[in-house]
Amino acid sequence: QSMHYVTFISYICHFATLFYVSAQFRSSNDNNIIHLLPAYAIASRASLLGSATCATELRAFLDAVDQRILWGLKTLDSSGELKSGFLYGNNFWLGSRSQCLDIMNKTPFEFARQYMLNNTRYRDPQNEFPPFQLNYFVAYIRHNSTLQYHINMFDEELITLGLCLPASCSTNNISFILEGIFRDRILLINDLYFVDFNLIQIKNLKDNHQWLLNGAIPFICVGLVLTFALMISGTIYDIFIYQTYLKATNKTVNVENAVEMHMTDLSSREKSRIGNVLMCFSVYTSTKMIFNTKLGTEEITVFHGIRFLTMVWLIIFHSIFFSLQYLDNKIQTLRLIKSLPFQMISNGSVSVDTYFFLSGFLLAYTYLKNKIDKERINPINYKEKINKYFVNIMKRYIRLTPAHIMIIGLTQLSSAWYDKNSQFYVEERPHEICAKYWWRNILYINNLFGYKKMVQTPI
């Protein structure tokens, strides 16, 4: 009987030991999660917010992860964490914005029945969806690790961290908790890479479209709508009225002077001036003019080839240059730069000089071609020359400015959209500068001011 008693006590001791080890292992795992996953670390410090709704929902999220409930795991999985390649410049810990927003979607996935036979407790519909709304936030964090390689680009020390958290949390709530986490250095990366963090900004990517009502954006949208309306109206007028008129009169149209012929013919027949304006917006005629390959006898044909090659060069250069800020392996460019093709791309900025030359040459060539024969006969009138000079400047200003204004508007519109919807930190912010300095571009004096105060940078 004593042996049975000893065996019973031994079993109890074994079970107690296993329970203690399991509890310690579970506690160790939870501590590891705190050190590895920023979103879990934020949830573990929900008590800093007191009794706020955000704190309550963060605690619910923390409990869901600890109990391995599916919606909690999906939320944690949607948040960013330290990625491989940090030493080579990978500062993008984005997580998955689409997954974060899809967690609340209760429309079931359409899987075949045979793939749904292995359902487990994690697929319990009661545990698959969060009891509150989620939102995707982005934290911009500056680090000071000297172990990371840099290639002298802007914002190389900026980390972008995606966070899937309760929608009730404000940017101030998240900032308050994150600053405490960085101050206490509880993340593994702090000690691993000898790095400290400084929180720059928390961005809420929930777009309420209020930015469309700010500043000049409503006027830009109205201008774009009117332009598209004129394009549609002009194209309809061109195809169904003007082209029908040409066919009825059996006239052949040279694409290059289609608009000029139209204005001459219709004005001689006292047609409406509105038709002349609509023809300027015709997509049909404009497209034929752009893609027309017939050359005039007085054209310098080599310039067409120079313009095309330079444009291809510029597009490739800008595509690569403006994507460098969003590469997660910037350091690899130092390997590529030794190759000849990359040398051509990296020096693409000099191709802009080609357009300076072409612009000045063609302007002088066109003027001299039209005026030189007439002025060989007549004596030089310097006052008339000065008047012609300023008249030509005004003509060029009137010809270029409407398209330039449209480009400025599109720049401000796209920049404002990216600022509210993009996960990435954008160094250039034309939508903020346009409101102050748009008039400099309209007067073509923007190059006289600093780089950071330009609506459109020269690169």
Secondary structure, DSSP 8 states (H G I E B T S, - for coil): -HHHHHHHHHHHHHHHHHHHHHHHHHHHHHHHHHHH-HHHHHHHTGGGGTT-HHHHHHHHHHHHHHTT-HHHHHHHHHS----TTGGGT--EE---HHHHHHTT--S-----GGGGTT--GGG-HHHHS-SS-EEEEEEEEEE--SSS---S-TTTTEEEEEEEEETT--HHHHHHHHHHHHHHT-SHHHHHTT--EEEEEEEE----SGGGGSTTHHHHHHHHHHHHHHHHHHHHHIIIIIHHHHHHTT----GGGHHHHHHHHHHHTT--HHHHHHHHT-HHHHHHHHT-----TT--THHHHHHHHHHHHHHHHHHHHTTGGG-S-GGGHHHHTTSHHHHHHHTGGGGHHHHHHHHHHHHHHHHHHHHHHHHHHS---HHHHHHHHHHHHHHHHHHHHHHHHHHHHHHHHHHHHHHHH-SS--S--HHHHHHHHHHHHHTT-GGGS-GGG-SS---
